[in-house]
Amino acid sequence: MNPWEGVSEFAAVVESGSFTAAAHQLGISTAQVSRQVSALESRLSSKLLYRTTRKVTVTEAGQIYYQHCRPVLDGLKEAEQALNSLQSSPRGRLKITAPGTYGESKIAPLINDFLTLHPDLQIECVFTNQRIDLVEGGYDLAIRVGHLADSSMMATRITSRHLHVCATPSYLKRYGEPHSLSELKHHNCLQGTLDYWRFEVNAKEQTIRISGNLRCNSGQSLLDAALKSIGLVQLPDYYLQAAINNKQLIPLLQNYEPKDEGVWALYPHNRHLSPKVRMLVDYLKEQL
């Protein structure tokens, strides 16, 4: 007994609304579709479809069975696509969104490298800090940083980011180095969109309200201000790493640094990750 016999035909009838349309979709005769569905109903001892001369109606049992069958059929299709991708280079369109600075500095160069490996792809990138509706916008993939609140999305962690508090040697020579969180109130703390910084104290996250003479929604601008010894700054490592490496900035309060945050590849829950998207996600994860 073939457990799959009749399943594709049944699903096609449910989705197309008739045996004739299902037959056309599958490229077989209407009689064959009818025979396969009847055999399936007999094997399951359940009536899945009500047939009249005018229309086909799905029974309650048929609805339940269809809801379980559809993901399985989709999985089989995805498996075939995955195998096909091993035999051919990915091609077609990919639409991606990522946060502005992170997208420009980290994601864009890797996208360009990926295109050199797979020139048959057409990739559209949108770098913005606005939250975009992936389904409505027709996006295949989104890169998100930090805490994920949208439970309707599937997520794969591709890397992490780390927050540092830093200042220049010149600033520290003039104003001294803070050794505790309470000392931050005595320093000029450059603010982003929030008026607090995040730390970890005794294995628990803690926020400290900060103040200073500059507030800006651009991490690049805050970095520039910190490099000009205007004040202390807390930013993710991808802003600071080069300046830390060449000693332009000194990491501070390292015992209180918060845990790493995830950097995620998101895609809609109701879409299967196509082979070309999966290849890109794997590539980003490997390179990052």
Secondary structure as UniProt FT lines:
FT   TURN            3..6
FT   HELIX           7..16
FT   HELIX           19..26
FT   HELIX           30..44
FT   STRAND          49..51
FT   STRAND          56..58
FT   HELIX           60..87
FT   STRAND          92..98
FT   HELIX           100..102
FT   HELIX           103..107
FT   HELIX           108..117
FT   TURN            119..120
FT   STRAND          121..127
FT   HELIX           134..137
FT   STRAND          141..145
FT   TURN            151..152
FT   STRAND          153..161
FT   STRAND          163..167
FT   HELIX           169..175
FT   HELIX           181..186
FT   STRAND          196..201
FT   TURN            202..203
FT   STRAND          204..209
FT   HELIX           219..227
FT   TURN            228..229
FT   STRAND          232..236
FT   HELIX           237..245
FT   TURN            246..247
FT   STRAND          250..252
FT   HELIX           254..256
FT   STRAND          261..268
FT   TURN            269..270
FT   HELIX           275..287
//
